[in-house]
Amino acid sequence: MPDSRPGASGRPASGPGHRNAGDRSGSPASVLVAMSGGVDSSVAAALLAERGYRVTGVTMKTFCYGDVPGPARTCCGLEGISDAKAVAARLGIAHAVLDVEADFARDVIADFVSEYAAGRTPIPCVRCNSFTKFRDLAARADLLGCDYLATGHYARTVRDDGTMRLCRAQDERKDQTYFLWGIPAEVLTRLFLPIGDMDKATVRQTASALGLSTADKPESFEICFVPDNDYAGVLLRYLGEDHPALSPGPILFEDGRPAGEHQGYARFTVGQRRGLPGGSGEPMYVVEIRPEGRAVVIGPASSLARTRVVASRANWLAGPPDPGDEVGVRIRHGAPIVEARILERGDRHFSIELGLPQRAITPGQSAVLYRGEIVLGGGVIL
């Protein structure tokens, strides 16, 4: 069974740490902490400093804030940098800003745009975690000579039969493992997730007790490079108004009959009801997007139910399951984990059969596989 080791403060330490924070030379081990300027990463840094680690906070500058209106208050905006600096000063730890704009544009924004152009609905936070916040952070940790890295995600790393595993957070309501399946497996051996055993109320109470300015800071639910949630505006800026994804096309019933016209299939996602023509006698939903014909296909709620999921770009964090294995799967953030059976599994793909039909299985979203609380891996739904 997985075992979470206690930290020096007596709190469970979600990560690879030890009761003694020193390295073999007797010096304090060093940790590079990603600090977004929110309360979660602030408390993560505080807990590690309390346990005796030599902590350096870093805030990642992911894009040019002057290019778009409104992002200053997001987790990665200018306010976030200022708040992270203030928390670091309060804790007496070093802080730096890392410019990862070029890598972020390539790995996250370009994928976001290309996925919508292909008729899928991407999750940029998965890409950001898979590349910017973990792969690139680990590379910076190496350059700075840091032994470990840490973030303020609600998840846990625990030792299972001598191997470090990514596990669901203690507070299931805040669990963020759905967004973490793509992180490099080798990062787990040096990763701390200090708040994975805490709920949000406890995190805020801890921040308040420590006098951190972020204690009552509201959570940000926006995508950092999508101000005011206007993702179509982002696509317009990158693709241009003449791109097929943003051009008029037909809305079709499942049998091919015309139902109306849309102003760009990238403005729709599977399961969507808003913006569809009426007069059908029963509610209609988007059931498929066909980029090759610029078509948005609609049907009744019953047409959204599926039992088969096929995923690509798989990443395995634990021993990958074999065909026939029973696993748990989550197909969208906040959805319950449901039983499934592995039909086929490769290094970079898998297909599963769900025990119960699920609604609106959406291409571009993630399918994350679990064995109990352990994250086996995941992939992008096709």
C-alpha positions as CSV (number, residue, x, y, z in Angstrom):
1,M,0.0,0.0,0.0
2,P,1.2,3.6,-0.6
3,D,2.8,5.3,2.3
4,S,3.0,9.0,2.9
5,R,6.0,10.0,5.0
6,P,5.5,12.7,7.7
7,G,7.4,16.0,7.4
8,A,9.3,17.7,10.1
9,S,6.3,19.7,11.1
10,G,4.3,16.6,11.7
11,R,2.0,17.2,8.7
12,P,2.0,14.4,6.0
13,A,4.6,15.3,3.5
14,S,3.3,14.7,0.0
15,G,6.5,14.1,-1.8
16,P,9.9,12.3,-1.7
17,G,11.1,14.1,1.4
18,H,12.6,12.9,4.6
19,R,12.2,13.9,8.3
20,N,15.7,15.4,8.0
21,A,15.7,18.0,5.3
22,G,19.5,17.9,4.9
23,D,21.5,16.2,2.1
24,R,24.4,13.8,2.6
25,S,26.8,16.7,3.3
26,G,24.6,17.9,6.1
27,S,23.5,21.0,4.2
28,P,19.8,21.7,3.9
29,A,18.4,20.2,0.7
30,S,17.2,22.7,-1.8
31,V,13.7,22.9,-3.4
32,L,12.6,25.0,-6.4
33,V,8.9,26.0,-5.8
34,A,6.7,27.2,-8.6
35,M,4.9,30.2,-7.1
36,S,1.9,31.5,-9.2
37,G,1.0,34.2,-6.6
38,G,-1.9,32.2,-5.3
39,V,-2.6,30.9,-1.9
40,D,-1.9,27.2,-2.7
41,S,1.7,27.7,-4.0
42,S,2.3,30.2,-1.2
43,V,1.5,27.7,1.4
44,A,3.5,25.0,-0.4
45,A,6.6,27.2,-0.2
46,A,5.9,28.0,3.4
47,L,5.5,24.4,4.5
48,L,8.8,23.4,2.9
49,A,10.7,26.3,4.4
50,E,9.2,25.3,7.8
51,R,10.5,21.8,7.4
52,G,14.0,23.1,7.0
53,Y,14.5,23.0,3.2
54,R,16.4,25.7,1.4
55,V,13.6,27.1,-0.7
56,T,13.7,29.2,-3.9
57,G,10.5,30.5,-5.3
58,V,10.1,31.0,-9.0
59,T,7.2,32.6,-11.0
60,M,7.0,31.7,-14.7
61,K,6.4,34.5,-17.2
62,T,4.5,32.6,-19.8
63,F,3.5,35.2,-22.3
64,C,3.7,38.9,-23.1
65,Y,1.2,40.6,-21.0
66,G,1.1,43.7,-23.2
67,D,-0.2,41.8,-26.2
68,V,-3.7,41.0,-24.8
69,P,-6.0,42.9,-22.4
70,G,-7.1,41.7,-19.0
71,P,-4.7,38.9,-17.9
72,A,-3.0,40.8,-15.1
73,R,-5.2,39.2,-12.4
74,T,-4.8,35.6,-13.6
75,C,-2.6,33.1,-11.9
76,C,0.3,33.8,-14.3
77,G,-0.3,37.6,-14.7
78,L,1.5,40.6,-13.4
79,E,-0.4,40.6,-10.2
80,G,0.6,37.0,-9.6
81,I,4.3,37.9,-10.0
82,S,3.9,40.8,-7.5
83,D,2.0,38.6,-5.0
84,A,4.6,35.8,-5.2
85,K,7.4,38.3,-4.6
86,A,5.6,39.6,-1.5
87,V,5.1,36.1,-0.1
88,A,8.7,35.1,-0.7
89,A,9.8,38.3,1.1
90,R,7.5,37.4,4.0
91,L,9.0,33.9,4.2
92,G,12.6,35.1,3.8
93,I,13.2,33.0,0.7
94,A,14.8,33.8,-2.6
95,H,12.4,34.5,-5.6
96,A,13.0,34.8,-9.3
97,V,10.9,35.3,-12.4
98,L,11.6,32.8,-15.2
99,D,10.9,33.9,-18.8
100,V,9.4,30.8,-20.5
101,E,7.4,32.7,-23.1
102,A,8.8,31.1,-26.2
103,D,8.5,27.5,-24.8
104,F,4.9,28.3,-23.5
105,A,3.9,29.7,-26.9
106,R,5.2,26.5,-28.7
107,D,4.0,23.9,-26.2
108,V,0.7,25.3,-25.0
109,I,-0.7,28.2,-27.1
110,A,0.2,26.6,-30.5
111,D,-1.4,23.3,-29.4
112,F,-4.5,25.1,-28.1
113,V,-5.0,26.8,-31.5
114,S,-4.2,23.7,-33.6
115,E,-6.6,21.5,-31.6
116,Y,-9.5,23.9,-32.0
117,A,-8.7,24.1,-35.7
118,A,-8.9,20.3,-35.8
119,G,-12.4,20.3,-34.2
120,R,-11.3,19.3,-30.8
121,T,-11.6,20.9,-27.4
122,P,-8.2,21.1,-25.7
123,I,-7.2,21.5,-22.0
124,P,-4.3,24.0,-22.0
125,C,-3.7,23.4,-18.3
126,V,-2.8,19.7,-19.1
127,R,-0.2,20.9,-21.7
128,C,1.1,23.6,-19.3
129,N,1.6,21.1,-16.5
130,S,3.1,18.5,-18.9
131,F,5.7,20.9,-20.2
132,T,6.0,24.3,-18.6
133,K,5.3,23.7,-15.0
134,F,7.1,20.3,-14.6
135,R,9.5,19.5,-17.5
136,D,10.8,23.1,-17.8
137,L,10.7,23.6,-14.1
138,A,12.8,20.5,-13.6
139,A,15.3,21.7,-16.2
140,R,15.6,25.1,-14.3
141,A,16.0,23.2,-11.0
142,D,19.0,21.4,-12.5
143,L,20.5,24.6,-13.7
144,L,20.2,26.1,-10.3
145,G,21.5,23.0,-8.5
146,C,18.2,22.4,-6.7
147,D,17.6,18.9,-5.4
148,Y,13.8,18.9,-5.5
149,L,10.9,20.8,-7.1
150,A,7.5,21.6,-5.8
151,T,4.1,23.0,-6.7
152,G,0.9,23.9,-5.0
153,H,-1.3,21.3,-6.8
154,Y,-3.9,19.3,-4.9
155,A,-2.3,15.8,-5.5
156,R,0.1,13.6,-3.7
157,T,3.3,11.7,-4.4
158,V,3.6,8.6,-2.2
159,R,5.9,5.7,-2.2
160,D,4.5,2.4,-3.3
161,D,6.7,-0.7,-3.1
162,G,9.8,1.4,-3.4
163,T,8.5,3.5,-6.3
164,M,7.1,7.0,-6.2
165,R,3.6,7.3,-7.5
166,L,1.2,10.2,-8.3
167,C,-2.0,9.8,-6.2
168,R,-5.2,11.6,-5.8
169,A,-5.5,14.4,-3.2
170,Q,-6.9,13.7,0.2
171,D,-9.7,16.2,-0.6
172,E,-11.4,14.6,-3.6
173,R,-13.3,17.9,-4.3
174,K,-10.0,19.7,-5.0
175,D,-8.1,16.8,-6.6
176,Q,-6.1,18.0,-9.6
177,T,-4.6,14.8,-10.9
178,Y,-6.9,15.0,-14.0
179,F,-4.5,17.8,-15.1
180,L,-1.3,16.1,-14.1
181,W,-1.3,12.8,-16.0
182,G,1.1,14.2,-18.7
183,I,4.0,15.2,-16.4
184,P,7.3,13.4,-17.0
185,A,7.5,10.2,-14.9
186,E,11.1,10.8,-13.9
187,V,10.0,14.1,-12.1
188,L,8.0,12.1,-9.5
189,T,11.2,11.0,-7.7
190,R,12.1,14.6,-6.8
191,L,8.6,16.2,-6.6
192,F,7.0,17.7,-3.5
193,L,3.2,18.4,-3.4
194,P,3.0,19.8,0.1
195,I,-0.7,20.6,0.2
196,G,-2.0,17.3,-1.2
197,D,-3.1,16.2,2.2
198,M,-4.9,19.4,3.0
199,D,-8.3,20.9,2.1
200,K,-8.7,24.4,0.8
201,A,-10.0,25.7,4.1
202,T,-6.9,24.4,5.9
203,V,-4.7,25.9,3.3
204,R,-6.2,29.3,3.8
205,Q,-6.1,29.0,7.6
206,T,-2.4,28.1,7.3
207,A,-1.7,31.1,5.1
208,S,-3.6,33.4,7.4
209,A,-1.7,32.1,10.5
210,L,1.6,32.8,8.7
211,G,0.5,36.3,7.7
212,L,0.7,35.6,4.0
213,S,-0.9,38.3,1.8
214,T,-2.5,35.7,-0.4
215,A,-4.5,34.1,2.3
216,D,-7.8,35.4,1.1
217,K,-7.0,35.8,-2.6
218,P,-9.8,34.5,-4.8
219,E,-9.1,31.5,-7.0
220,S,-8.6,32.1,-10.7
221,F,-10.5,29.9,-13.1
222,E,-9.5,31.7,-16.3
223,I,-7.0,30.3,-18.9
224,C,-4.1,32.7,-18.4
225,F,-3.8,33.6,-22.1
226,V,-7.5,33.8,-22.7
227,P,-8.7,37.1,-21.2
228,D,-12.4,37.3,-20.3
229,N,-12.8,33.6,-21.4
230,D,-12.9,34.8,-25.0
231,Y,-11.2,31.8,-26.6
232,A,-12.7,32.6,-30.0
233,G,-10.9,35.9,-29.9
234,V,-7.6,34.1,-29.3
235,L,-8.2,31.8,-32.2
236,L,-9.1,34.8,-34.4
237,R,-5.8,36.4,-33.5
238,Y,-3.8,33.4,-34.4
239,L,-5.8,31.8,-37.2
240,G,-7.3,34.8,-39.0
241,E,-10.9,35.4,-39.8
242,D,-10.8,33.4,-43.0
243,H,-9.7,30.2,-41.4
244,P,-12.2,27.3,-41.9
245,A,-12.5,26.9,-38.2
246,L,-13.9,30.4,-37.9
247,S,-15.8,30.5,-41.2
248,P,-19.6,29.7,-41.8
249,G,-20.6,26.1,-42.2
250,P,-23.6,23.9,-41.9
251,I,-25.4,22.6,-38.8
252,L,-26.6,19.1,-39.6
253,F,-28.9,16.6,-38.0
254,E,-27.3,13.1,-37.5
255,D,-29.1,11.9,-40.7
256,G,-27.6,14.6,-42.7
257,R,-30.6,17.0,-43.0
258,P,-29.7,20.7,-42.7
259,A,-30.6,22.3,-39.4
260,G,-29.0,25.7,-39.9
261,E,-25.7,27.5,-40.2
262,H,-22.9,28.4,-37.8
263,Q,-20.2,31.0,-37.8
264,G,-17.3,28.7,-37.1
265,Y,-17.1,25.1,-35.8
266,A,-14.3,26.2,-33.4
267,R,-17.0,28.0,-31.4
268,F,-18.7,24.6,-30.5
269,T,-17.8,21.6,-28.4
270,V,-19.4,18.2,-28.1
271,G,-22.2,18.3,-25.5
272,Q,-22.9,22.0,-26.1
273,R,-26.5,23.2,-26.4
274,R,-26.1,27.0,-26.4
275,G,-26.2,28.6,-29.9
276,L,-28.0,25.8,-31.7
277,P,-31.2,26.3,-33.7
278,G,-34.5,25.5,-32.1
279,G,-37.7,24.0,-33.4
280,S,-36.7,20.4,-33.1
281,G,-39.3,19.3,-30.6
282,E,-36.6,18.2,-28.1
283,P,-33.4,19.7,-26.9
284,M,-30.5,19.3,-29.4
285,Y,-26.8,19.0,-28.5
286,V,-23.6,19.0,-30.5
287,V,-22.7,15.3,-31.0
288,E,-19.9,15.7,-33.5
289,I,-17.7,18.2,-35.2
290,R,-16.5,17.5,-38.8
291,P,-13.7,19.9,-39.7
292,E,-13.4,18.5,-43.2
293,G,-16.8,19.8,-44.1
294,R,-17.0,22.6,-41.6
295,A,-20.0,20.8,-40.2
296,V,-21.5,20.8,-36.7
297,V,-23.7,17.7,-36.1
298,I,-26.5,17.8,-33.6
299,G,-28.7,15.3,-32.0
300,P,-30.7,14.5,-28.8
301,A,-29.2,13.9,-25.4
302,S,-29.4,10.1,-26.0
303,S,-26.9,10.5,-28.8
304,L,-24.2,11.8,-26.4
305,A,-23.9,8.5,-24.5
306,R,-20.8,6.4,-25.3
307,T,-19.1,3.4,-23.8
308,R,-15.9,3.4,-25.9
309,V,-13.0,5.8,-25.4
310,V,-9.9,5.9,-27.6
311,A,-7.0,8.1,-26.6
312,S,-3.6,9.1,-28.1
313,R,-0.5,10.9,-26.8
314,A,-0.6,8.5,-23.8
315,N,1.8,9.0,-20.9
316,W,2.4,6.3,-18.3
317,L,3.3,7.3,-14.7
318,A,2.9,3.8,-13.3
319,G,3.2,0.3,-14.8
320,P,0.9,0.6,-17.8
321,P,-2.2,-1.7,-17.7
322,D,-2.6,-4.7,-20.0
323,P,-5.5,-5.5,-22.2
324,G,-8.3,-7.0,-20.1
325,D,-7.2,-5.1,-16.9
326,E,-9.9,-3.3,-14.9
327,V,-9.2,0.3,-14.2
328,G,-10.9,3.5,-13.1
329,V,-11.2,6.4,-15.6
330,R,-12.1,10.1,-15.4
331,I,-13.1,11.7,-18.7
332,R,-13.5,15.3,-17.6
333,H,-12.5,17.4,-14.6
334,G,-14.9,17.0,-11.7
335,A,-16.6,13.9,-13.2
336,P,-16.7,10.7,-11.1
337,I,-14.2,8.0,-11.7
338,V,-16.0,5.1,-13.4
339,E,-15.0,1.5,-14.0
340,A,-13.5,0.6,-17.4
341,R,-11.7,-2.3,-19.1
342,I,-8.6,-1.9,-21.2
343,L,-9.2,-3.1,-24.8
344,E,-5.9,-2.1,-26.3
345,R,-2.8,-0.4,-25.0
346,G,0.4,0.8,-26.7
347,D,3.2,3.1,-25.6
348,R,1.3,6.2,-26.9
349,H,-2.3,5.1,-27.1
350,F,-5.1,3.1,-25.5
351,S,-8.7,2.2,-25.9
352,I,-11.1,1.3,-23.1
353,E,-14.7,0.0,-22.7
354,L,-16.6,1.8,-20.0
355,G,-18.7,-0.1,-17.5
356,L,-21.5,2.5,-17.8
357,P,-22.2,4.8,-20.7
358,Q,-20.9,8.4,-20.2
359,R,-22.3,11.6,-21.7
360,A,-20.4,13.9,-24.0
361,I,-17.0,12.2,-24.3
362,T,-15.2,15.1,-26.0
363,P,-12.3,14.9,-28.4
364,G,-9.4,16.9,-27.1
365,Q,-10.2,16.3,-23.4
366,S,-8.3,13.9,-21.2
367,A,-9.0,10.3,-20.2
368,V,-7.1,9.6,-17.0
369,L,-6.7,6.1,-15.7
370,Y,-6.5,5.1,-12.1
371,R,-5.8,2.0,-10.0
372,G,-7.3,2.9,-6.7
373,E,-5.8,6.3,-5.7
374,I,-2.8,5.8,-8.0
375,V,-2.7,7.6,-11.4
376,L,-1.6,5.1,-14.0
377,G,-1.4,7.6,-16.8
378,G,-3.7,9.2,-19.4
379,G,-4.1,10.4,-22.9
380,V,-6.0,12.8,-25.2
381,I,-9.4,11.6,-26.3
382,L,-9.8,11.2,-30.1
